[in-house]
Amino acid sequence: MGRFIYDTIGNSVELEDRTLAHLRIVFMNKLRRAEPFMFDVDLNDGTGRRSFWIHPSIPMQIHFNGTRSPRINRYWIDELMKSASGPNGLTIMPEPPEEEPPAEG
């Protein structure tokens, strides 16, 4: 489990490293385009949800617990980007399957 840390007062939430790796790409792309957005996440301890307004003026850190970078599923990135651009903001959805390689023959 890694940690998403937001702002200077230590607001944070624990998330799987694989999920964090995909969120990092979404955050980076949205903020590079100067597109702030809402990020809603369920808290792992069952105490509810937390919403973060993701904006380039607010410090952010992503702390990975593991040392290896996970393989990126571009279909999940696409779905997360659509969510971040939608009216309800970014929510973490289940990872879709990756495209099957073409059959030889």
JONORDA-V127604 format. One line per field, one symbol per residue. ss: DSSP state (@ for helix, = for strand, . for the rest). Layout:
BEGIN
ss=???
END
This chain:
BEGIN
ss=.=====....=====.@@@@@@@@@@@@@@@@....======......======.....====..........@@@@@@@@@@@@....==..............
END
